[in-house]
Structures are given as structure tokens and as C-alpha cells.
Amino acid sequence: MKFSRSFKSIMFVLGFAVLGLNCSDDNTSGTSSDYATISGQVESSKSKTINNQATVVSAAYVTANSSVETISDTETNVDASGNFELQVDAEAYQNIIVEAKSDTETTMGFVSGSVENGSEYTIKPIDAESKAETMVFAELVANNGSNNVSKAEIEAIVTAESAANVNSSSATSIAAALKKGAEVRAAYFQSEFNSESEAKLEAMMEAMAEAQADLEAKLAASTSAESETNAYVEFEQDFFNAYLAGNTEASVAAKAAEMWSRAVINGSANASAEARASASIQSSVVLAHLLDVAVEAEARAAGASETTISAVAQASVDLRNNLKATAGTESEIRAEFQTYHDEVRTAIENDSSFNATVIAEIDTQINATSGSKTVFESALATTATADLMVDVYETFFTSIESNVSSSMQGSSDTKIEAVTELMILINAAS
């Protein structure tokens, strides 16, 4: 689900949802400053056409057990164009959503972030996709996960194609996966940045919120399928760039995205096949974007030629395209990252700035039957908590650092550090 809203309310939160819940039975009378105004449009989930068939729209809120409670005295009818406008007392209700009911279907959309009286919010057309995303949001609220999961992350993971397959069970699974991904990312930032971790995370979450706001504004103004498609393409770019906010190094951002993606893929195992496939592909594409930025940066730092940089960039383009073409199974996704690994390694080995024999030796050690990659994958499969997951990754990183240092004795510190990062980046996801 993607929706446009005021920049002010999006930017001041760390994320998009507020857990505080203080509900009353009815709106109180008063002036317009006593209410928040929510407007939007309802579409038919089956045809993506305007739905003006006696559709009644009302405000509701998500309870602590993920159920949806309608707020009385907020009902309104859509007009001939499917548009609506309703008012709700935001001081009495939080975790506000919008329900749209007709004789044929019930759909939902939700207002993320803090909703304030006296402000106006426009959500993007309500349809099957927004309903699926609202279901995920409701599960995050119920499980104390909405503070650390950005609305943009739900946006990135739940697609129009997978929405029809997001039932209650799948929503629970996807929400748990996103929560785990956020926990792992936060634990890694804490390990990497210590006292600066909170500021780094806040910068990232604010950038994600900005990406979401920009998407929603573009969708609200969209007048064609082409402009809508372009809005999503730009959102994809903005979303992965959010990992680089707060002057976070590309290699660190890519590692954080790798952990997040792995948690999302593993955590959504109990979702429907279609919902899990979408989550797996979408999170992997985010990682692929960040790998491109990080691998190119480290290759340059190691002295790679422009020919090598171009080959690395093309490998990333191929990776993203191939990921989107898969059925989303974990084996397919790992195979695509393995192909990317092989292409980058070949490009480096063919560069005269590197010793091909040494590069091959390092990578062979990492991927040997009893090598650090095998140990890493085995340990990761049995890891339960975010902190332990980060420990497994960092042990893997340290092992690769040791391999590179011992194999490249006599090389400059800059060269050793860059090759270490390259080996970590192309091996972690493959």
C-alpha cells in the first residue's frame, strides 16, 4: 500500500507507526481543528477501476490483538468518482485505518505515522494491495513491531501481484519477518556504530519515510499506468538509498541489507508460496542495489580499472533482472547471487591490479567444504535471536578478514581492506 500525506507528519517519526492506543467510543463535537481529515479514493480490487457502487467508508483503528474496530460516526459514502473524505478524532484513536465496504468486497488502507487533529491526510487508492498491507501493519501493531518497521518496508515487500495471497496467516508471517529484519538491522548498527547507532537508524528511517511520501505524492498525481510505474521505479531507488543515509558507508549498508533480507526470507517461511516469493524477491532486489554501490566502491578503492568497474556494474544489473524473473524460491535466489559472485570474481581476476592466483586462493578457502562459508551457513540456520544472528555474520566477516590478510601479506592496508570487503560482499548472499 502506498499513500500520500503531509511531509510534516511523516518526517518527525522514527518509522511510520505509533503504538500508543487510547480509544474512545465516539468522536466528540467541535471545530475542524478537533479532527484529522482523511481523504482518498476506492478502487475495485478485481478490476483496478473506480468503485462507486454504494461503497461506505469509515475510520477504524487497530487494537492490541490486531483486530479492527470501526470508529462510530465516521461513516461517509464515496462520490461518483469513488472519492471520499472523513473526519476522526486523532487524540482519541491511533493506529488509524480506513475501511471501505460495498456489497461485493471490503478493503482497507492505513494512515501511517502520527495522525494529528487539524491536519489533512490523503491516502492512495484503497484496493486489495492496500488491504494486504494493512493486515501486515495490524500484526506489527499487535506484536510491538511497528515502531522499528517503516511503512516503506511493507510497501517494498507486499506487491500488487502477491496481495491476493496475503491471508491472515501470511500477514502474521510477513509481519514477524519484517520485525526480525528490523531487530537484526538495529543489532548490527549497534555493533558497528555504538553510541551513533540510534542517530544512524533514525536517519535511515527518516529517509525511508521520505521515499514513501514521495511515492505517495507521485501516485496521487498519476494520470497513467506509465507514470505509476515510474513512481515505483523511483521508489525502489529511494528505498535502497535510505540505507546510505546518515553518511553510512556503502559496505556497511550492504551488510545491513543482507541481514535484513535474510531475516525476511527465512522469517516468511510460513506465508503462502506467492507471498513469500514476493518478499524474497523484493528484499533481494534491495540487497542487489546496495551490493552494486558497495562492490563498485570497494573495487575502486582496490585500484580496479574502469573496465572492471563496468563489468561489476553489469553483473549487478543482470542480478536484479534475474532476481525479478525467478519464482522467488530460496534456491533460485541463492543461485542468482552465486552467479553474481562468479562474475565479480572473474572481473577482478582479469584485472591487472589484482593477483588472480591470490584472489582465487582466498575465495576457494572461503568456499571450501570446511571453509568459513560452510560454517557460516550452518550456524545461521540455527540462529534464533537478532544478536546471535549478528554474531554469526561478524564471525564470518572476521574469518574472511583473516584469510585475506594472510594471503596478501606485503600488500598495502588499503588494498587488503578493500579486497576483504569485496570478498565479504560477494560471498555473504551467494
Secondary structure, DSSP 8 states (H G I E B T S, - for coil): ------HHHHHTSSSS--------SB-----GGGSEEEEEEBB-TTT-SB--SS-EEEEEEE-TTS-EEE-BT--EE--TTSEEEEEE-TTT--SEEEEEE-SS-EEEEE--S---TT-EEE---BSHHHHHHHHHHHHHHHTT-TTTS-HHHHHHHS-TTTGGG--HHHHHHHHHHHHHHHHHHHHHHHHHHGGGHHHHHHHHHHHHHHHHHHHHHHHHH--SHHHHHHHHHHHHHHHHHGGGGGG--HHHHHHHHHHHHHHHHHHTTTS-HHHHHHHHHHHHHHHHHHHHHHHHHHHHHTT--HHHHHHHHHHHHHHHHHHHHS---HHHHHHHHHHHHHHHHHHHHTSTTS-HHHHHHHHHHHHSTTSHHHHHHHHHHT--SHHHHHHHHHHHHHHHHHHHHHHTTTS-HHHHHHHHHHHHHHHH--
